[in-house]
Amino acid sequence: MYSNPIFQYGGINNAGGAAPYNISLVNTGTTEERVNLFNAQENLTAENQGLPEKVIANASDIFEMPVQQLFSCFRNFPLTGFNDETDFSLRNSLGKDVRSFTLDADLTFNTPKVLQGGYNGISNTSLYKIDPRRQRVEANAEGFGGSLRFIFSVTSTSQLSGGLPITDVVVRNSTTFPCTDIFPLTQTQTGFNPSESSALGTYSEILQQTNFSPFGVESIVLQSSQIQGIVTNPVTLTETNANGNRDSQELSLLRSPYMNASQRVLNNIGRIDGATELSFTMPPNSQASLFIYDKYRMEL
């Protein structure tokens, strides 16, 4: 990556040539998605940091069910939902099941959102009990009723138990409604490596810094194997002016003779603060990386 001349970057107050900040995005869906980056004042507390449900940021590895599956542990009569005492686990490559959480009550409403929260380790004592040994993953869930699809991601596989990849979703109940569901996960390595970026690793950390410590931008390199699909739609920058109003402008994506065919430069972004929003459209099942070359280093 950095053998490309465009990445041999010094920058003001960066004589050591520190690597640019990196935001790596993956659209796991089968439709195009409009992505609105930054705007920390709104997106820090928004679900999925304001990104579309099927877009994942700064993950080195993604583990996903390829399609929705019908879970037999989901009852249709007399209860419509998952019974209490149902365990939700993730199996690793050695065949060991690591429990994520156990239902303490029948789950009959908002099934995908509740299960997503459980896998993410979000407390919900009225519905489930989180296992302290749970896999440290970011989870997304989609579907309706008992037909569900789970997508898990990690910034680095080192945060998984034993550093081992996860291979299956396992749902089991041995008491109130005996059942077992095991569905395989497909692993995708995105190429994102937090050690190649600066001190920031997660997209949430980058949002926090832009909100409390705005920084000047020398340029942003946008890289994607589907760059042609991205440039067919407007790339826009929205900022707050001196009167407090929101102004948007369409940006040009420039091609340098030193760049690969999959790369474009955004030069008209002078500053990113808590109200700055950069928007573009990702094609279905695509990846894109933004390399941010700042005029001065963030205060970490």
N, C-alpha and C positions, 0 to 999 in steps of 0.2 A: 504494500500500500504506500508506504512513505518513501519508496525509491522513486516515485513520481516527482519531478521537480517542483510541482505545485505544492508539495507537502514539506519542502525544505524551507521551513518558516522560522524567521527570527522574531520579527515584530518589535514594536516599541516596548521597551522595558522587558524584553524577552530575549536577551542576547544569548541565552543558553539554548535557544531553539526548542522550548518545551512544546510538546505535541498539542494540537488544537483540541478544543472540547468537541466531543462526539455525541451526536444523538442518532441512534440507530433505530429505524422503524420497520415493522413488519405488518403488512395487511394480511391477516389470516383468512379473510373472507373471500367470497366468490363474486363480490360486487365492488365497484370503485368506492373509495371513501374520501371525503373532504377532511383534511387534517388541519387543525388550528393549534399551532405550537406557541409556547410561552404564555403570555397573558396570565401571569402568576396570580394577580389579584383575584381572578375568578377561578382559575384552574387548579390552584393548590388544594382547594377543598372540594373540588368537583369529582364526581365518580370517574375513575380511570384517568385522573388529571386532565379532564376535558377532551381526551382522545376518543375517537369512535370505539365502540365496544370491541370490535375485532382487530383493532390496531394496538400493537404491543411495542413499547419503547425500551431500548437499552437492555435487551435480553441476549445473553450469549447462546442460550438453548431454549427451544420451545418444544413442549411435549403435548401433543393434541390428539384427541379422538378424531379420526378423519371425517366421520359423519355422526349425526345424531343416532343414538341407540335407545331402544325401549328397555327400561330397567324393570325386571320382574319384581324387584323389591317395592316398586310403586304399586300400591293396592288401588283397585277400582271399586270394590264393594266389601263391606259396607262403608269403610273409610276410603276416601279418595286422597291418597298421598302416601308418604313414607311413615311407617310406624315409629313410635318411640323405641329407643334402644337399638336403632339401626346404626351400624358403624360405617364410616366413610374413610377409606385408607388409600394409600398409594404404594404400589409394589415396586421394589428396586430390582436392578439387574441380577441380583443374587437370589431373587424369589422371596425376599422378606417383605411382609406387609407392615408398613408404618402407618398406624392409625392417625388420622388428622382430627376427627371429632366424632362424637356420639350424640345422637338425638336424645334429649330428655323429655320431649313431648312430640305428639303427632305433628307432622309437617304437612299442611294442607293448602297453604297459600304462598304465593311468591316463591315457588320452589327454586328456580334457577338462582335468584338473587340471594336467598338464604344460604343455599349450598355453596355458592361462590364466596360468601362471607365466611363460612366455616373453614373452607380450604385456605382462605387468606388469613385466618387466625383472628378475625374480628369478633370481639366478645358479643354474645347474645345468650345470656344465661337463662332466658325464658324458653329457649328452644334447643340449645345444644351445649355440650361441654367440650372444650378444646383440649386435646391431648398435648401435654408439654413437650412431647417428643416429635411433634408433627414436622413434616417436611416444610422447609422455609421457601415456599413458592408464592408467586403471584398467580391468581386463578381468575379465569373468566368462564362463565357458564351461559349457555343459551338453550332454548327449547321451550316446551310447554308440557305440563303434566309429567308423565314418566318418560317422555322422549327427550333426551338431554344430550348435550355435547359439552365436554370440558376441555379447556385449553390452559396449560400451565407454563410458566416461564420462570427463568432464573437469570440473574445478572452474571452469575458464574456457577458452574456445577460444584464448586467447593462449598457452597452453602447447603448442598444436599447431604443427607446422612451418609457418612463414609465417602463422600464425593462421588457416589454411584448414581448413574442416571435412573430415572423412574421409567417403568415399562408398562404399567397397567393401572387403571382405576379399579378399585375393589370395594364393593358395597355388600354388606353382609348383616343379617339379623338371625340370631340363633334362639331367640326367645319369643317375642310378641308376634312375629310373622316370619317363620324360618324361610330364608332365601339367600342366594348368593349371586352376585353379578360381577363379572370380570371382563373388562373391555380394554384392549391394547391401545397404547399410545404410540404415536409416530414422533420420533425426535428429529428436529431440524436445528442444525448449528448455523447461526446467522452470520458468523464471522466477527461479531462484536466482541472486543476484548477490552475490558475496563483498564487494563494495564497500559494499553496503547493510547488511552485518552489521558486527560489530566487528573487531578485529585478527585474529581467528581465521577461517580459511577452510575448512579440512578438518575432517571429523568426528574424524579421528585427533588433530588438534591440540586439539580440545575435550576429548577423552578424557584426553589428557596433562595438561591443566590441572586437570581435576576430580580427578585422581589425586594430584597433587602440591600443588595449591593449591585446596582446597575453597572453595566460595563460597555465600553466602546467597541465597535466591531470594525475590523479592517476589511474583511470579506467573509463570505460563507460559501463553501464548496458543497454542492448537492450532487450526490453520486447514486446512480441506480442503473441496474441492467435494463430497466424499462424506462429510461430517461425520456425517450420519445413519447411514451404514453403520458408522462407527467407534464411535459411542456405543451401538450395540446390543450391544457386547461390553464386559466390564469393563476399566476403566483402573486399573491397580494400581501402587502404590509399595512397593518392598521396600527396607528399611534394616537395618543391623546395630545391635542394641541394646547397652546397656552390658555385658551378659553375653556378648557375642559371638555371639548368636543372630540369625537372620534373621527379621524381622517384616514381614508384608505387610498392606496395607490398600487397600481399593477407594476410588478418588477420585471425587468428583462433578465433572461438567463443567458450569460455570455459564454462563449467557447474560446479558450486559449489554445494556441498551437502546442503548448506544453502539456495539455490535458488529454486524458483518455477520452474515447468517444462516449463513455458513460457518465462524464462529469460536466457540470456547468457551474459558473460563478455568479453569485448574487453580490453586487458591489454597492447597492444603494441603501444598505442598512447601517446607519451610523451608530446606533445605540440600541441596546436591549434593556428595558426596565420592566417593572411589574405590570405595565399596561400594554406593552408591545405584543402584537400578535402576527405571526407569519403563517400564511395559509396556502396550501396546495393540495392537489388531488392525487391520491395513490391508486394505481390500477389494481384490479383483483389479484390476489395471491402474489404480491410484489414486496420488494424490500427497497429501502432508501436510507442513505446515511447523510447527515449534515455534519460537516467539519467547520467549526466556528473559529476563525482566526481573529483574536481580539487585539485591540490596540494596547491594552494593559491587562495584567493578570487579575483574575478575580481575588477578592479578599476572602481567603478560606480560613 
